[in-house]
């Protein structure tokens, strides 16, 4: 299976995306998935429209992208994190 490129974006590209990045890495290991995780600012997503398979973000985005966008704000609040993880995993195993 080809490596999937997953964009992990937050407003500034540092703090919250690091938390989400770690959670996705853990899931990838547990499920033997080969991922190319790219931690970026939400403003940089446009540069990856041709290569990304999924965007996981804690920032608000109004744009339409050619790949699925998963809202990961649950990682910040701690509420609904398991549901978000399931949603990410479903996209990655399609």
TAPE-V375109 format. One record per residue. N is the residue number from 1. D_FIRST is the distance of its C-alpha to the first C-alpha in Angstrom with 2 decimals. Layout:
((N D_FIRST) (N D_FIRST))
This chain:
((1 0.00) (2 3.77) (3 6.52) (4 8.71) (5 12.33) (6 14.75) (7 18.42) (8 20.90) (9 24.32) (10 27.86) (11 31.19) (12 31.71) (13 28.23) (14 29.47) (15 30.61) (16 28.89) (17 25.51) (18 25.65) (19 26.07) (20 23.20) (21 20.95) (22 21.91) (23 21.21) (24 17.65) (25 17.05) (26 18.56) (27 16.44) (28 13.17) (29 14.74) (30 16.09) (31 12.91) (32 10.66) (33 8.67) (34 8.01) (35 10.33) (36 12.73) (37 15.85) (38 18.74) (39 22.12) (40 24.52) (41 27.66) (42 27.48) (43 29.44) (44 26.67) (45 23.99) (46 25.22) (47 24.03) (48 20.35) (49 20.50) (50 18.60) (51 15.65) (52 15.31) (53 13.23) (54 15.71) (55 19.18) (56 20.66) (57 24.33) (58 27.64) (59 29.58) (60 30.94) (61 29.42) (62 31.02) (63 28.84) (64 26.47) (65 23.05) (66 20.48) (67 18.02) (68 18.82) (69 21.29) (70 21.83) (71 25.22) (72 25.16) (73 28.92) (74 28.94) (75 27.86) (76 31.20) (77 33.34) (78 31.75) (79 32.20) (80 29.28) (81 26.70) (82 25.11) (83 24.79) (84 23.17) (85 20.63) (86 19.86) (87 19.54) (88 17.09) (89 14.94) (90 15.17) (91 13.99) (92 10.95) (93 9.91) (94 10.75))
